[in-house]
Amino acid sequence: FFQWDGEARFAFSPSGGPFSIHIRKIMNIPVVLGTEFDSRIVGPPDNGAETNFAFAGETLGERDEARVRVLRYVRQELNSELNASREEVLAAGFYCQEH
């Protein structure tokens, strides 16, 4: 399981065979902590790092690659790459609700 846009997701191979996945941090997004925040549960909110929005990466090329991919995602250009088709979900043995 992994986190994607605030929702838990999971990865699988439609064929049931092995696969690999590469995951890296691509963004730093500051958030506002709500009234339910409890530092006794999650620890202090200040990690000492500067608070700013930024694309992550060790090089300018990595940061630009992340920026371009996020823009492609927002334009829905990555749907077929990131989302399984109904046929792939069924082939993997998962339930898939009719539209």
C-alpha positions in Angstrom: 0.0 0.0 0.0 1.1 3.5 -0.6 -0.2 7.1 -0.4 -1.3 9.0 -3.5 -3.1 12.3 -3.5 -4.4 11.8 0.1 -5.9 8.4 -0.5 -4.5 5.0 0.2 -4.0 2.9 -2.9 -2.4 -0.4 -3.8 -0.4 -1.7 -6.7 -0.8 -5.1 -8.4 0.1 -6.9 -11.5 -3.0 -7.8 -13.6 -1.3 -11.0 -14.6 -0.4 -11.9 -11.0 3.2 -12.0 -11.9 6.0 -10.1 -10.1 6.6 -6.4 -10.9 8.7 -3.6 -9.6 7.8 0.0 -8.7 10.1 3.0 -8.1 8.8 5.6 -5.5 10.5 8.8 -4.6 9.5 12.1 -3.0 8.6 14.6 -5.6 7.0 17.5 -3.6 7.1 19.3 -0.4 3.6 20.7 0.4 3.0 22.7 3.5 -0.3 22.0 5.3 -2.4 23.8 7.8 -2.9 21.7 11.0 -6.5 21.6 12.2 -7.9 21.9 15.6 -7.8 18.1 16.0 -3.9 18.0 15.8 -2.5 16.5 18.9 1.3 16.6 19.3 1.1 13.9 22.0 0.1 11.5 19.3 2.2 12.5 16.3 4.9 14.6 17.9 5.8 18.2 17.5 4.8 19.8 14.1 8.0 21.8 13.7 10.8 19.6 12.2 13.1 22.6 11.9 12.9 22.7 8.1 11.8 25.8 6.2 8.1 25.7 5.3 7.7 26.1 1.6 6.1 24.5 -1.5 8.8 22.9 -3.7 9.4 20.1 -6.1 11.9 17.7 -4.7 15.0 16.2 -6.3 18.7 16.3 -6.0 19.2 18.0 -9.3 17.4 20.6 -11.4 16.6 17.9 -13.9 14.9 15.7 -11.3 12.8 18.6 -10.0 11.8 19.6 -13.6 10.9 15.9 -14.3 8.6 15.9 -11.3 7.0 19.2 -12.3 6.3 18.0 -15.8 4.9 14.7 -14.6 2.6 16.5 -12.1 1.3 18.7 -14.9 0.7 15.7 -17.1 -1.2 14.1 -14.2 -3.4 17.2 -13.7 -4.2 17.2 -17.5 -5.2 13.5 -17.1 -2.5 12.4 -19.5 -1.3 9.6 -17.2 -4.7 7.9 -16.5 -3.9 4.8 -18.7 -0.5 4.5 -17.1 -1.5 4.9 -13.5 -5.0 3.3 -13.4 -5.9 -0.2 -14.2 -8.6 -0.8 -16.8 -11.8 -2.6 -15.8 -10.5 -5.6 -17.8 -7.2 -5.6 -15.9 -9.0 -5.4 -12.5 -11.2 -8.3 -13.4 -8.3 -10.3 -14.8 -6.5 -9.9 -11.5 -9.5 -11.5 -9.7 -10.8 -8.3 -8.1 -14.4 -7.2 -8.0 -15.2 -4.3 -10.3 -18.5 -2.6 -10.0 -20.5 -2.0 -13.2 -20.6 1.6 -14.4 
